[in-house]
Amino acid sequence: MHIDIITVVPELLESPLGHSIMKRAQEKNLLTVKTHHLRQWAVNEYGQVDDYQYGGGAGMVMMCEPLANAIEGLSKERSYDDIIYMTPDGEQFNQSTANQLSLKNNLLIICGHYKGIDQRIREHFITREISIGDYVLSGGELAAAVVVDAIGRLLPGVLNNETSALFDSFQDNLLAPPVYTRPADFRGWKVPDILLSGDLKKIEDWRYDQSVERTTSKRPDLL
Ligand code: 6GU
């Protein structure tokens, strides 16, 4: 999968996508992520990409021309399955959206800043608008990093068997069961006997029961 990201602050994406599982995904060439600074398509020598909003009011709006040129320029090199705008008024991102997007080949993600992008870009280019929750971030970059991470780890070959996404919370609308590691007794706090029993069938049943119990008490809305 290839993901292009248009942003005015590429630095915000570097660290989240440059380590751990996202780093491995890119090293294995299962995922390529390229950030593009919107200033490359600025309207003048001052690097202008935003302007005052019509009708008045505080805050700048990202202009049509740089965004249209960026989108059209990048679209000449690849055909995008989706052109996504990260915005707090988009559809709320969840595991099901991550699963859907992980099946695509090429995505273009646009990160808004300031008051957002000119409405005409949303109407004429954007195919999907995504929010990561009901709160406002200073820009779409951190949200884009969340989305790319959630998608990237689902790509076949990114996770090994041990970290398989199949057992993640939410993958079956259940929260993941509790986990333990050595020692089996820490300050008298014991690991449940069943996990030490070696009976794989019983362990599997116990984990499932724990998942259901956890979901019932913490997130009944998922059931
Ligand atoms: Cl995608 N962008 C911004 N700026 N704030 C958000 C968001 C996105 N999702 C939740 N809050």
Boltz pocket constraint, residues with backbone or C-beta under 6 A from the ligand:
constraints:
  - pocket:
      binder: B
      contacts: [[A, 85], [A, 86], [A, 87], [A, 88], [A, 112], [A, 130], [A, 131], [A, 132], [A, 133], [A, 134], [A, 135], [A, 136], [A, 137], [A, 138], [A, 139], [A, 140], [A, 143], [A, 144]]
      max_distance: 6.0
